[in-house]
Structures are given as C-alpha cells and as structure tokens.
Amino acid sequence: MNKNSSSKTSYRFPVRRLTTLALLTAAALMIYGLESLIPPLVPVPGIKLGLANVVTLITLRRYGARDAFLVLLARILLSGFFFGSLMSMSYSLCGGMLCLLTIWLINLLLMGHFLFLTSCMGAIAHNLAQLCVAYFITKTAGVFAYLPFLMISGVVTGLFTGMCAHFTLHYLPRLEKE
C-alpha cells in the first residue's frame, strides 16, 4: 500500500498521545480501585471523594475534552468490569458524562481559571445525574430526598478534588501534543 495513503493515517493516534492517555487511564483506574477500599466517610449511601476525577480534570486541562472523554470512558468501563457491576457502571457512565460536559463548559466559561469551582460544579452534576438514573431505575421520587446531602457532598468533594488537580498540575511535566 502507498506510504502516503490518507486512509492509513487518518485514524491513527500518535504513539506519545496514546501512551499518555493509557497512563492517565491506568492512574485513574488505580486511584478508583484504591478509593473503593476506603470505608464510607459518611453514613449516606453513594457519597465518596471521587479521587479518580482528579485525573479527568488534569486530562481536560492539559489535553482537551476529547482526550478527557476517552480517559473517562475507559476508566468507567474498566472499573465497572474490575470492581463493579453493570448497574454501577450505568450510574458511573451517566454521572461521569454529565460531569465531563459540565466541567468542559465551566472551564470554557471561566477561561481555564478556578479549577476548584469547575470541579465543584462537575461533582454536583455527577450527583444529579446519578439521582436521575436512580429515579429512572426505581421509579421512586423518594430518591430525591438525598438531594441536599449529595449537593453538600458535591461541593465538599469537588473542592477537594479540584484543589488536588490544581496542585498536581504544577508538578506534572507538560508533554507536547502530536
């Protein structure tokens, strides 16, 4: 086949970019796995720190929305396979996608500033999406009784993960995009 064929190169990832995304996915998966070993911090079901979202924030900030989407999707699918179930994967997928959309939009709106605020809004969106999935599955409006607790936890955990991402970004080497 001709070396200059556009069909051969149009769908390839550059090796450096693919390697970087794979490392970010592995880091997010490892953080998710370690966090799943931590007992719940509060007695309200479904509340956790969401430390794997630090990797999503870093990926979005450094490499863009498309790469953040790929890392997030891979992390959710792999964590569902290794640590969860199909049900937990549906919650994570809906929450993660709405979170990513939210942090992408807020990041654009704030022109890349205030990562902690971006993270808070993402955590709140994640919790809202999970409540909507719970309502869709159970058809019980009572799940929305968790809303105040999940909003407060979204702000607290979002602040924490946002600050972790902010400080981590200062210590990560910057790789050039290919």
VOGU-3710 file (C-alpha; in Angstrom, 3 decimals, decimal comma):
1> mnknssskts> 0,000/0,000/0,000  1,182/3,509/-0,709  3,033/5,213/2,150  1,142/8,461/1,651  -2,319/6,891/1,737  -4,679/9,057/3,789  -6,846/6,099/4,836  -3,907/4,562/6,637  -3,072/7,636/8,716  -6,479/9,214/9,274
11> yrfpvrrltt> -7,424/7,042/12,274  -4,042/6,594/13,939  -3,142/8,005/17,303  0,386/9,306/17,663  2,354/6,976/19,926  3,143/9,645/22,542  -0,515/10,678/22,818  -1,752/7,087/23,038  0,830/6,305/25,704  -0,080/9,407/27,690
21> lalltaaalm> -3,798/8,576/27,575  -3,100/4,983/28,578  -1,028/6,153/31,562  -3,726/8,608/32,611  -6,355/5,868/32,340  -4,211/3,484/34,390  -3,682/6,172/37,047  -7,416/6,904/37,229  -8,229/3,197/37,434  -5,660/2,656/40,190
31> iygleslipp> -6,983/5,634/42,172  -10,559/4,377/41,731  -9,564/0,901/42,927  -7,744/2,240/45,980  -10,623/4,544/46,830  -13,053/1,628/46,664  -11,099/0,055/49,539  -11,693/3,072/51,800  -14,742/2,667/54,031  -17,506/5,265/53,558
41> lvpvpgiklg> -16,646/8,591/55,179  -20,279/9,415/55,983  -23,301/7,154/56,576  -25,143/8,415/53,478  -25,059/5,863/50,613  -23,267/6,899/47,447  -21,030/9,600/48,898  -17,326/9,224/48,202  -14,432/11,532/47,379  -14,241/10,748/43,672
51> lanvvtlitl> -10,469/10,998/43,549  -10,300/9,461/40,069  -11,908/12,681/38,854  -8,609/14,430/39,583  -7,252/12,622/36,526  -10,253/13,713/34,443  -9,698/17,341/35,451  -5,996/17,138/34,657  -6,654/15,488/31,308  -9,248/18,090/30,364
61> rrygardafl> -6,962/20,951/31,324  -3,812/19,588/29,696  -5,052/17,622/26,687  -8,602/18,749/25,933  -12,162/17,468/26,055  -11,766/14,652/23,528  -8,859/13,093/25,398  -10,623/13,597/28,749  -13,661/11,808/27,301  -11,521/8,863/26,163
71> vllarillsg> -9,760/8,550/29,524  -13,022/8,857/31,455  -14,843/6,335/29,280  -12,005/3,814/29,510  -11,786/4,277/33,288  -15,532/3,807/33,776  -15,728/0,713/31,580  -12,640/-0,893/33,107  -13,609/-0,039/36,686  -17,081/-1,451/36,065
81> fffgslmsms> -15,504/-4,623/34,754  -12,930/-4,972/37,552  -14,686/-3,508/40,585  -18,392/-3,149/39,914  -21,414/-4,401/38,096  -23,486/-3,414/35,105  -25,732/-1,400/37,428  -22,847/0,536/38,980  -21,426/1,114/35,505  -24,697/2,742/34,388
91> yslcggmlcl> -24,590/5,137/37,346  -20,919/5,932/36,741  -21,358/6,374/32,999  -24,273/8,812/33,295  -22,695/10,701/36,187  -19,275/10,813/34,547  -20,542/12,026/31,175  -22,673/14,815/32,667  -19,764/15,749/34,931  -17,375/15,925/31,965
101> ltiwlinlll> -19,801/18,012/29,929  -20,245/20,359/32,894  -16,557/20,781/33,662  -15,796/21,305/29,978  -18,429/24,068/29,720  -17,455/25,693/33,026  -13,777/25,515/32,048  -14,605/27,331/28,793  -16,748/29,878/30,610  -14,069/30,605/33,223
111> mghflfltsc> -11,295/30,526/30,593  -9,337/27,859/32,456  -9,342/29,641/35,827  -10,783/28,451/39,141  -10,307/24,695/38,760  -11,781/24,153/42,236  -15,052/25,815/41,146  -15,079/23,816/37,925  -14,643/20,645/39,966  -17,472/21,571/42,372
121> mgaiahnlaq> -19,885/22,090/39,505  -18,792/18,783/37,973  -19,319/16,914/41,239  -22,794/18,418/41,627  -23,652/17,457/38,030  -22,353/13,935/38,659  -24,578/13,565/41,724  -27,620/14,947/39,889  -27,115/12,514/37,028  -26,845/9,601/39,425
131> lcvayfitkt> -30,037/10,654/41,191  -31,830/10,807/37,846  -30,574/7,306/36,965  -31,762/6,053/40,361  -35,179/7,604/39,744  -35,350/6,132/36,235  -34,486/2,654/37,551  -36,627/2,658/40,702  -39,461/4,991/39,589  -39,399/6,280/43,167
141> agvfaylpfl> -39,354/10,019/43,772  -38,043/9,335/47,281  -34,505/9,087/45,893  -34,548/12,874/45,602  -34,584/13,047/49,417  -30,826/12,516/49,071  -30,509/15,708/47,028  -29,462/18,053/49,872  -26,855/15,586/51,143  -25,484/14,958/47,659
151> misgvvtglf> -25,301/18,689/46,857  -23,345/19,391/50,041  -21,067/16,415/49,418  -20,626/17,533/45,801  -19,374/20,926/46,931  -17,028/19,469/49,560  -15,627/16,653/47,426  -15,494/18,898/44,362  -13,420/21,443/46,267  -11,066/18,723/47,428
161> tgmcahftlh> -10,591/17,059/44,034  -10,292/20,448/42,336  -7,544/21,523/44,715  -5,776/18,168/44,250  -5,897/18,613/40,467  -4,742/22,229/40,715  -1,662/21,374/42,763  -0,914/18,215/40,775  -0,857/20,182/37,519  2,085/22,198/38,843
171> ylprleke> 4,208/19,059/39,280  3,375/17,154/36,109  5,683/17,514/33,137  3,994/19,009/30,110  4,099/16,743/27,069  3,661/18,288/23,679  0,602/17,232/21,707  1,416/15,486/18,458
//
